[in-house]
Amino acid sequence: MEFPLFKTKIKGLERKFNLTDPKEQREYFELKAGKEIEKLRKYLKGNTFVAYLLGKKNSGKGTYSKMFAELVSPERVDHFSIGDMVRAVDLELRDVKRKKELSSFLEKNYRGRFSKEEIFRILEKRNTKSLLPTELILALVKREIERRERKAFFIDGFPRDLDQISFSLFFRDLIGHRDDPDIFVLIDVSENIIDERIKWRRVCPICQTSRNLKLLPTSRVGYDEKQKEFYLICDNPNCKGAKLLSKEGDEMGIEPIRERLEKDEQLMELAFSLYGIPKILLRNSVPVTEAKNFVDDYEITPEYVLEWNKKLKKVHPVRNLKNKRDSNIKLSKKQFGVSDGVKVKEKLWIFLDDEGVPSFSLLPQPVVISMIKQMVNVLNL
């Protein structure tokens, strides 16, 4: 598979945007994709689509589709996670009334190889490594979509196995969206990026907000002198300074999920080879040698370097100074904030992509620009 570079840089545009600021982010999208966003809004007033998100685990499927929805039409576009749906079914099984309602639905709508009793045994013994039968997934998806208003859907988590690829070609007919265009959205993210996202991921135990100690810190960073390690403090005021925690096994990075990543790669290659369904190709990175021609420096993912100094006093939050980044696309450090005795420096992050090419990772916003513009082309707007 070859994912082409996508250009978001506009010749002659010198303005720099702080993409962490909601107001500046709106202005950024309006300037770089305003016409396309308006075309999509007009289309969605009377039409919908079904888009299947295919990418490796932690490739940003939910991030990109939710940002697309918020920008274009939150009331007309929905991100639909198969995983969330199945976890909701787990809760139904614990409630007698809801389990009976589920049983009644499956009796009328399920068509497949297993009896109703076998289906419930499969559901009750399900674990994170096992996949539910495809025909059961289809029945559950149909039920979930019937509960929602007619919208455009980004389907996250289907197809999940090689035998489900062929089902996806007829998915829109099976779920009753017969007239909707259907689209594969393929996302290319290097394994080194996924590895760093997992290793440095931190999650708030109260609000479940996920951030990254290396790539996306909160506005306050602390240091545990006893453990000799840095930690993030949740920005949500309702969490009252809760410390973000790493999940068990995250320190191992991609190794525990390598088999899953290989299967995801096979799924994308098969989807890429199919005829009869249009494809949107999203690329998360750009070679260092090509960056200045294709993207602006503020669209590149920075790396945050943390230093501890007892003598440092707390000053303004880190996030308020993000717009003071270096203007040149080159590896250079720059201090931009101090929080709770921790000095936070920023530099452009260079990594090796899957082909061994020195590259920059892109922030979500330029990737979504690519998604918006390709969606307009796919829908012939």
C-alpha positions as CSV (number, residue, x, y, z in Angstrom):
1,M,0.0,0.0,0.0
2,E,1.2,3.5,-0.8
3,F,-0.2,6.4,1.2
4,P,0.5,9.6,-0.7
5,L,1.7,12.8,1.1
6,F,-1.1,15.3,1.5
7,K,-0.4,19.0,1.4
8,T,-2.0,21.4,3.9
9,K,0.5,24.2,3.6
10,I,-0.9,27.2,1.8
11,K,1.6,29.3,-0.2
12,G,1.9,32.8,1.1
13,L,0.1,32.1,4.4
14,E,2.4,33.2,7.2
15,R,0.0,33.1,10.1
16,K,0.7,30.4,12.8
17,F,-2.2,28.8,14.7
18,N,-2.2,27.5,18.3
19,L,-4.1,24.3,17.6
20,T,-4.8,23.7,21.3
21,D,-6.9,26.8,21.4
22,P,-10.5,26.1,20.3
23,K,-11.0,29.5,18.7
24,E,-7.7,29.4,16.7
25,Q,-8.5,25.8,15.7
26,R,-11.8,26.9,14.2
27,E,-10.1,29.7,12.3
28,Y,-7.4,27.2,11.1
29,F,-10.1,24.8,9.7
30,E,-12.1,27.7,8.2
31,L,-9.0,29.0,6.4
32,K,-7.6,25.7,5.2
33,A,-10.9,23.8,4.4
34,G,-13.8,26.2,4.8
35,K,-15.2,25.6,1.3
36,E,-15.1,21.8,1.7
37,I,-16.7,21.9,5.1
38,E,-19.5,24.0,3.7
39,K,-20.1,21.5,0.9
40,L,-20.2,18.6,3.4
41,R,-22.7,20.4,5.6
42,K,-25.0,21.1,2.6
43,Y,-24.7,17.4,1.5
44,L,-25.5,16.1,5.0
45,K,-28.8,18.1,5.2
46,G,-30.4,15.5,3.0
47,N,-27.9,12.7,2.7
48,T,-25.7,10.4,4.7
49,F,-22.8,7.9,4.2
50,V,-21.3,4.8,5.9
51,A,-17.5,5.0,6.4
52,Y,-15.5,2.0,7.7
53,L,-12.4,3.1,9.7
54,L,-9.5,0.7,9.2
55,G,-6.2,1.3,10.9
56,K,-3.9,-0.3,13.5
57,K,-4.8,-0.2,17.1
58,N,-4.1,3.3,18.5
59,S,-4.0,4.8,15.0
60,G,-6.4,7.6,15.9
61,K,-9.6,6.3,14.3
62,G,-11.9,7.7,17.0
63,T,-9.9,11.0,17.2
64,Y,-10.1,11.7,13.5
65,S,-13.8,10.8,13.0
66,K,-15.0,12.7,16.1
67,M,-13.1,15.8,15.1
68,F,-14.6,15.5,11.6
69,A,-18.1,15.3,13.1
70,E,-17.6,18.2,15.5
71,L,-16.3,20.4,12.6
72,V,-18.8,19.5,9.9
73,S,-22.1,18.6,11.6
74,P,-22.2,17.1,15.1
75,E,-26.0,16.4,14.8
76,R,-25.7,14.7,11.4
77,V,-22.5,12.6,11.8
78,D,-21.9,9.8,14.4
79,H,-18.9,7.8,15.5
80,F,-20.1,4.2,16.1
81,S,-17.7,2.0,18.0
82,I,-18.4,-1.8,17.7
83,G,-16.3,-2.3,20.8
84,D,-18.4,0.1,22.8
85,M,-21.6,-1.6,21.6
86,V,-20.3,-5.0,22.6
87,R,-19.3,-3.7,26.1
88,A,-22.8,-2.3,26.5
89,V,-24.2,-5.8,25.7
90,D,-22.0,-7.2,28.6
91,L,-23.9,-4.8,30.9
92,E,-27.3,-5.9,29.5
93,L,-26.5,-9.5,30.4
94,R,-26.3,-8.6,34.0
95,D,-29.8,-7.1,34.1
96,V,-32.7,-9.6,33.9
97,K,-35.2,-7.3,32.1
98,R,-32.6,-6.0,29.6
99,K,-31.3,-9.6,28.9
100,K,-34.9,-10.7,28.2
101,E,-35.3,-7.8,25.7
102,L,-32.1,-8.7,24.0
103,S,-33.2,-12.4,23.8
104,S,-36.5,-11.3,22.2
105,F,-34.6,-9.1,19.6
106,L,-32.2,-11.9,18.7
107,E,-35.0,-14.4,18.3
108,K,-36.6,-12.2,15.7
109,N,-33.5,-10.8,14.0
110,Y,-30.5,-13.1,14.3
111,R,-29.8,-15.4,11.4
112,G,-26.7,-17.6,11.7
113,R,-25.0,-20.8,12.7
114,F,-25.7,-20.8,16.4
115,S,-28.8,-21.4,18.5
116,K,-30.0,-18.7,20.9
117,E,-28.6,-20.7,23.8
118,E,-25.2,-20.9,22.2
119,I,-25.2,-17.2,21.4
120,F,-25.7,-16.3,25.0
121,R,-23.0,-18.7,26.1
122,I,-20.7,-17.0,23.6
123,L,-21.6,-13.6,24.9
124,E,-21.2,-14.5,28.5
125,K,-17.8,-16.2,28.0
126,R,-16.5,-13.4,25.7
127,N,-13.0,-11.9,26.4
128,T,-11.0,-9.1,24.8
129,K,-9.1,-11.6,22.6
130,S,-12.1,-13.4,21.2
131,L,-14.3,-12.1,18.3
132,L,-18.0,-12.5,18.2
133,P,-19.5,-14.3,15.2
134,T,-19.9,-11.9,12.3
135,E,-23.7,-12.6,11.9
136,L,-24.2,-11.8,15.6
137,I,-22.3,-8.5,15.2
138,L,-24.5,-7.6,12.2
139,A,-27.7,-8.2,14.2
140,L,-26.4,-6.1,17.1
141,V,-25.3,-3.3,14.8
142,K,-28.7,-3.2,13.1
143,R,-30.4,-2.9,16.5
144,E,-28.0,-0.1,17.6
145,I,-28.5,1.9,14.4
146,E,-32.3,1.5,14.6
147,R,-32.1,3.2,18.0
148,R,-30.4,6.3,16.5
149,E,-31.6,9.0,14.1
150,R,-30.6,8.6,10.5
151,K,-27.1,9.9,10.4
152,A,-23.8,9.5,8.5
153,F,-21.8,6.9,10.4
154,F,-18.1,6.3,10.9
155,I,-18.0,2.5,11.8
156,D,-15.0,1.8,14.1
157,G,-14.2,-1.9,14.7
158,F,-15.8,-3.5,11.6
159,P,-14.5,-5.3,9.7
160,R,-12.2,-6.7,12.4
161,D,-11.3,-10.0,10.8
162,L,-10.4,-11.1,7.2
163,D,-13.7,-12.9,6.7
164,Q,-15.6,-9.8,7.6
165,I,-14.2,-7.8,4.7
166,S,-16.6,-9.4,2.3
167,F,-19.5,-8.6,4.6
168,S,-18.5,-4.9,4.7
169,L,-19.2,-4.7,0.9
170,F,-22.9,-5.3,1.6
171,F,-23.0,-3.8,5.1
172,R,-25.0,-0.8,4.1
173,D,-27.7,-3.0,2.6
174,L,-27.8,-5.3,5.7
175,I,-28.3,-2.4,8.1
176,G,-30.9,-0.6,6.0
177,H,-28.8,2.2,4.7
178,R,-29.3,1.0,1.1
179,D,-28.8,4.4,-0.7
180,D,-25.8,5.6,1.4
181,P,-22.4,5.8,-0.3
182,D,-20.0,3.5,1.6
183,I,-16.3,4.3,2.0
184,F,-13.2,2.7,3.4
185,V,-11.1,5.1,5.4
186,L,-7.6,3.6,5.7
187,I,-5.2,5.1,8.3
188,D,-1.4,4.7,8.0
189,V,0.5,5.1,11.3
190,S,4.0,3.9,11.9
191,E,4.5,1.3,14.6
192,N,7.1,3.6,16.3
193,I,4.3,6.2,16.8
194,I,1.9,3.6,18.2
195,D,4.7,2.3,20.5
196,E,5.3,5.8,22.0
197,R,1.6,6.5,22.3
198,I,1.2,3.3,24.4
199,K,4.4,3.5,26.5
200,W,3.8,7.1,27.6
201,R,0.0,7.0,27.9
202,R,-1.5,8.2,31.2
203,V,-5.1,8.1,32.2
204,C,-7.0,10.0,34.8
205,P,-8.6,7.5,37.3
206,I,-11.6,9.7,37.8
207,C,-12.7,11.2,34.4
208,Q,-10.7,8.7,32.2
209,T,-9.1,11.5,30.2
210,S,-6.1,10.1,28.3
211,R,-2.9,12.1,27.8
212,N,0.7,11.4,27.0
213,L,3.7,12.2,29.2
214,K,6.0,12.6,26.2
215,L,3.7,13.8,23.4
216,L,0.6,15.4,25.0
217,P,1.1,16.5,28.7
218,T,-1.5,18.3,30.8
219,S,-1.0,21.9,31.9
220,R,0.6,20.8,35.2
221,V,3.4,18.2,35.5
222,G,4.6,17.0,38.8
223,Y,7.6,15.0,40.0
224,D,7.7,12.2,42.6
225,E,11.1,12.6,44.4
226,K,10.8,9.2,46.0
227,Q,9.9,7.3,42.9
228,K,12.1,9.6,40.8
229,E,9.5,9.9,38.1
230,F,7.3,12.6,36.4
231,Y,3.6,12.5,36.5
232,L,0.7,14.4,34.9
233,I,-2.1,16.2,36.9
234,C,-5.6,16.2,35.4
235,D,-6.8,19.5,34.0
236,N,-10.4,18.7,34.8
237,P,-11.3,20.9,37.9
238,N,-13.8,18.2,39.0
239,C,-10.9,15.8,39.5
240,K,-9.3,18.0,42.0
241,G,-5.7,17.5,41.0
242,A,-5.9,13.8,40.4
243,K,-2.7,12.1,39.2
244,L,-2.9,10.4,35.8
245,L,-1.8,6.8,35.9
246,S,-0.3,4.4,33.4
247,K,-2.1,1.2,32.6
248,E,-0.6,-2.2,33.5
249,G,1.5,-3.4,30.6
250,D,1.8,0.0,28.8
251,E,5.5,0.1,29.5
252,M,5.9,-2.8,27.1
253,G,4.6,-0.7,24.2
254,I,3.4,-2.6,21.1
255,E,4.9,-6.0,22.0
256,P,1.7,-7.4,23.6
257,I,-0.4,-6.4,20.6
258,R,2.0,-7.2,17.8
259,E,-0.2,-10.0,16.5
260,R,-3.2,-7.7,16.5
261,L,-1.2,-5.0,14.6
262,E,-0.2,-7.6,11.9
263,K,-3.8,-8.6,11.4
264,D,-4.8,-4.9,11.2
265,E,-2.2,-4.5,8.5
266,Q,-3.6,-7.5,6.6
267,L,-7.1,-6.1,6.8
268,M,-6.0,-2.8,5.4
269,E,-4.1,-4.5,2.5
270,L,-7.2,-6.5,1.6
271,A,-9.5,-3.5,1.8
272,F,-7.1,-1.5,-0.3
273,S,-7.1,-4.2,-3.0
274,L,-10.9,-4.3,-3.4
275,Y,-12.8,-2.8,-6.3
276,G,-16.3,-1.1,-6.1
277,I,-15.8,0.9,-2.9
278,P,-14.0,4.3,-2.7
279,K,-11.2,4.8,-0.3
280,I,-9.8,7.7,1.7
281,L,-6.1,7.3,2.6
282,L,-4.9,9.1,5.7
283,R,-1.2,9.4,6.4
284,N,-0.1,10.4,9.9
285,S,3.5,11.3,9.1
286,V,5.7,13.2,6.6
287,P,9.4,12.6,5.9
288,V,11.7,15.3,7.4
289,T,13.1,16.1,4.0
290,E,9.5,16.8,2.6
291,A,8.0,18.5,5.6
292,K,8.6,22.2,4.6
293,N,6.9,21.6,1.3
294,F,3.8,19.9,2.6
295,V,2.9,21.2,6.1
296,D,3.4,24.1,8.5
297,D,5.6,23.6,11.5
298,Y,2.8,24.1,14.0
299,E,1.0,21.0,12.4
300,I,3.9,18.7,13.5
301,T,3.7,16.7,16.7
302,P,6.2,18.0,19.3
303,E,8.0,16.0,21.9
304,Y,8.1,17.3,25.5
305,V,11.3,17.0,27.5
306,L,10.9,17.2,31.3
307,E,13.5,18.4,33.8
308,W,13.2,18.5,37.6
309,N,14.6,21.4,39.7
310,K,13.6,22.0,43.3
311,K,14.3,25.7,43.1
312,L,11.9,26.3,40.3
313,K,8.7,28.1,41.3
314,K,5.3,27.4,39.8
315,V,4.4,29.8,37.0
316,H,1.7,29.9,34.2
317,P,0.4,26.7,32.8
318,V,2.3,25.0,30.0
319,R,-0.6,25.0,27.6
320,N,-0.9,28.8,27.5
321,L,2.5,29.0,26.0
322,K,2.2,26.5,23.2
323,N,2.0,29.2,20.6
324,K,5.6,30.2,21.3
325,R,7.0,27.3,19.4
326,D,10.0,27.5,17.1
327,S,9.1,28.7,13.6
328,N,11.6,26.7,11.7
329,I,11.2,23.0,10.9
330,K,14.3,21.7,12.6
331,L,15.3,19.8,15.7
332,S,15.6,22.5,18.3
333,K,14.8,22.7,22.0
334,K,13.0,25.6,23.6
335,Q,11.8,26.0,27.2
336,F,8.2,27.2,27.3
337,G,6.9,26.6,30.8
338,V,7.5,25.6,34.4
339,S,5.0,23.7,36.5
340,D,5.4,22.5,40.1
341,G,9.2,22.5,40.0
342,V,9.2,20.8,36.6
343,K,10.8,22.5,33.6
344,V,9.1,21.5,30.3
345,K,11.0,21.9,27.1
346,E,9.6,21.3,23.6
347,K,11.4,20.0,20.5
348,L,10.2,18.6,17.2
349,W,10.0,14.9,17.4
350,I,11.8,12.9,14.7
351,F,11.2,9.1,14.5
352,L,11.9,6.4,11.9
353,D,8.8,5.3,10.0
354,D,8.1,1.6,9.0
355,E,10.5,2.0,6.0
356,G,13.3,3.5,8.2
357,V,12.8,7.0,6.9
358,P,13.3,9.9,9.4
359,S,9.9,11.5,9.7
360,F,7.7,13.9,11.7
361,S,4.4,12.8,13.1
362,L,1.4,15.1,12.4
363,L,-1.1,16.5,14.8
364,P,-4.7,15.3,14.3
365,Q,-5.8,18.6,12.7
366,P,-3.9,18.3,9.4
367,V,-4.9,14.7,9.1
368,V,-8.6,15.7,9.4
369,I,-8.0,18.4,6.7
370,S,-6.9,15.5,4.5
371,M,-10.0,13.5,5.4
372,I,-12.4,16.4,4.8
373,K,-11.0,17.2,1.3
374,Q,-10.8,13.5,0.3
375,M,-14.4,13.0,1.5
376,V,-15.6,15.9,-0.8
377,N,-13.9,14.2,-3.7
378,V,-15.3,10.7,-2.9
379,L,-18.8,12.1,-2.6
380,N,-18.4,14.1,-5.9
381,L,-19.4,17.3,-4.2
